């Protein structure tokens, strides 16, 4: 059995936090940006001073009636 070397949800949480820290905000997202829904929702939650967790990233994927990960992840 192979060992998991990375957790995609942890990586996405880190991306959200880095984007927020660098000044990216939900209210500044335009349709032309075409960002992933998990990034937009994560930014929106951080802006409301919500302490976003890794487990919430998986839950965000299931929003909107899907029960599988965001296809942009390729997993």
FENDAWO-V639155 format. One record per residue. N is the residue number from 1. SS is DSSP state (alpha for helix, beta for strand, coil for the rest). PHI is phi in degrees with one decimal (none if undefined). OMEGA is omega in radians with two decimals (999 if undefined). Layout:
N_SS_PHI_OMEGA / N_SS_PHI_OMEGA
//
This chain:
1_coil_none_-3.13 / 2_coil_-89.1_-3.14 / 3_coil_-88.1_3.09 / 4_coil_-74.1_-3.08 / 5_coil_-93.2_3.12 / 6_coil_-152.4_3.11 / 7_coil_-116.6_-3.10 / 8_alpha_-58.4_3.14 / 9_alpha_-68.1_3.08 / 10_alpha_-65.6_3.13 / 11_alpha_-63.4_-3.13 / 12_alpha_-66.5_3.08 / 13_alpha_-61.4_3.11 / 14_alpha_-62.9_3.11 / 15_alpha_-62.4_3.13 / 16_alpha_-60.5_-3.11 / 17_alpha_-64.8_3.11 / 18_alpha_-67.7_3.11 / 19_alpha_-63.4_3.12 / 20_alpha_-63.6_-3.13 / 21_alpha_-62.9_-3.13 / 22_coil_-83.2_3.05 / 23_coil_108.2_3.12 / 24_coil_-71.4_-3.12 / 25_coil_-131.8_-3.13 / 26_alpha_-56.2_-3.10 / 27_alpha_-66.2_3.14 / 28_alpha_-100.5_3.14 / 29_coil_-75.1_3.10 / 30_coil_-113.0_3.13 / 31_alpha_-56.7_-3.14 / 32_alpha_-65.8_-3.12 / 33_alpha_-69.5_3.13 / 34_coil_47.6_3.14 / 35_coil_-83.2_-3.14 / 36_coil_-65.8_3.14 / 37_alpha_-56.9_-3.13 / 38_alpha_-63.6_3.11 / 39_alpha_-71.9_3.14 / 40_alpha_-62.2_-3.12 / 41_alpha_-66.9_3.10 / 42_alpha_-61.4_3.10 / 43_alpha_-62.3_-3.13 / 44_alpha_-60.4_3.13 / 45_alpha_-68.8_3.11 / 46_alpha_-64.2_3.13 / 47_alpha_-63.4_3.11 / 48_coil_-91.4_-3.13 / 49_coil_59.8_3.10 / 50_coil_-85.0_3.11 / 51_coil_-83.9_-3.08 / 52_coil_-67.9_-3.12 / 53_coil_-119.9_3.13 / 54_alpha_-60.3_-3.11 / 55_alpha_-63.8_3.11 / 56_alpha_-69.8_3.13 / 57_alpha_-61.8_3.10 / 58_alpha_-63.4_3.12 / 59_alpha_-67.8_3.10 / 60_alpha_-60.5_3.12 / 61_alpha_-59.7_-3.08 / 62_coil_-86.5_3.13 / 63_alpha_-67.5_3.09 / 64_alpha_82.9_3.02 / 65_alpha_92.3_3.11 / 66_coil_-96.8_3.10 / 67_coil_-122.7_3.14 / 68_coil_-137.4_-3.11 / 69_coil_-63.5_3.07 / 70_coil_-55.2_-3.09 / 71_alpha_-65.1_3.12 / 72_alpha_-69.7_-3.14 / 73_alpha_-80.1_3.13 / 74_coil_70.9_3.12 / 75_coil_-114.9_999
//
